Amino acid sequence: MYDRIYNFSAGPSMLPLAVLEKSRDDLMNYGGSGMSVMEMSHRSKVYDAIIKDAEALLREVMEIPENYKVLFLQGGASMQFASVPMNLLRTGVADYIVTGQFSGKAYKEALKYSDKINLAATTKDENFTRIPRQEELKLTPNADYVHICFNNTIFGTKWDYIPDTGDVPLVADMSSCILSEPVDVSKFGLIYAGAQKNVAPAGLTIVIVREDLIRDDLPAFVPTVCSYKVMADNESMYNTPPCWPIYICKLVLEWIKEIGGLTAMKAMNEKKAKILYDYLEGSKLFKNPVNPQCRSMMNVTFRAEDDEINAKFVKESGANGMANLKGHRSVGGMRASIYNAMPYEGVEKLVNFLKEFEAANM
Ligand SMILES: *Cc1c(COP(=O)(O)O)cnc(C)c1O
């Protein structure tokens, strides 16, 4: 109807069609206000209801405990690479587990704020094809926090367990897996996510932080907009929040609720990932390098040995209505990002195309 194609982009990525349609219907005049959400004051009554609904829905869908604050911020996940150490370092000691590019960036950023940042484990030597096991983690007792990236967008791996960090708060970058399945929020001290993979258009970053980790005795250099305390006290409205992405976030959460919440979402995501991984396991042309235990449900990497074949596949899939299958430049090959909004039919189409392509190129 709209000539839309299947967009396998790692982010920004597909949004549910129902959400796009709803936002279109409201675009010129939201709820009788006579204006678009894009045009209204963030201090207006109409907008206040939107941001409050978005938070209430997120709390409901993710079952966020009472003693956690939800913050709607700007700056992307990358700003949290800095905000986390700025807000959470007390003794200066924190453990970082590096399982890919983004956790590596977070680690590097933290080193700007302390020279006592510990690399607790990394799978770099194995090209990040797996997640380290609990017994490999060299955790520091009484560290200020442990940082992980829960789903590794570029390498296509996901933590298949929640590491046990004892009393040390666990901080997780969930940019590319938030809302894809239920998670026990109480196991984490802080969760953050850039919204542009699974939640909303780019511009919104969600932070879910346990209240006891929010403090007001921050070093003087910390920018006011990076203070969790200031943002929490002002209900994410210290300054102008990313109004439009928060509104879309609310619509996406309504969509997830209608589907049946995160349990239903997980079942749908598993079903999509399974047909793709099943094909790759049997393929003679394409291989997925990831340890099966650590497979991402959201980002599926695969490649042929011959780079000419990879380039040909990207080109031909693109010509057949499947966009952005080229892998990240640091990994090569292909990557299919199959977030919540990617319909089953899109993955089915990809698998059928892979089969045809393999038959024609073996
Ligand atoms: C995309 C992504 C980032 C970077 O997010 P920005 O919002 O662009 O800063 C960080 N971490 C993970 C896991 C990602 O997928």
The ligand as an SDF file (V2000), in Angstrom:
LIG
                    3D

 15 15  0  0  0  0  0  0  0  0999 V2000
   23.5300    1.8870   18.5930 C   0  0  0  0  0  0  0  0  0  0  0  0
   24.1810    1.5520   19.8690 C   0  0  0  0  0  0  0  0  0  0  0  0
   24.9160    2.5080   20.6010 C   0  0  0  0  0  0  0  0  0  0  0  0
   25.1300    3.9060   20.1100 C   0  0  0  0  0  0  0  0  0  0  0  0
   23.9790    4.6140   20.3200 O   0  0  0  0  0  0  0  0  0  0  0  0
   23.8840    6.1950   20.0350 P   0  0  0  0  0  0  0  0  0  0  0  0
   22.4860    6.4690   20.4530 O   0  0  0  0  0  0  0  0  0  0  0  0
   24.1370    6.3680   18.5800 O   0  0  0  0  0  0  0  0  0  0  0  0
   24.8950    6.8610   20.8670 O   0  0  0  0  0  0  0  0  0  0  0  0
   25.4470    2.1160   21.8040 C   0  0  0  0  0  0  0  0  0  0  0  0
   25.3120    0.8720   22.2680 N   0  0  0  0  0  0  0  0  0  0  0  0
   24.6390   -0.0730   21.5820 C   0  0  0  0  0  0  0  0  0  0  0  0
   24.5160   -1.4460   22.1360 C   0  0  0  0  0  0  0  0  0  0  0  0
   24.0550    0.2360   20.3590 C   0  0  0  0  0  0  0  0  0  0  0  0
   23.3830   -0.6980   19.6780 O   0  0  0  0  0  0  0  0  0  0  0  0
  1  2  1  0
  2  3  1  0
  2 14  2  0
  3  4  1  0
  3 10  2  0
  4  5  1  0
  5  6  1  0
  6  7  2  0
  6  8  1  0
  6  9  1  0
 10 11  1  0
 11 12  2  0
 12 13  1  0
 12 14  1  0
 14 15  1  0
M  END
$$$$
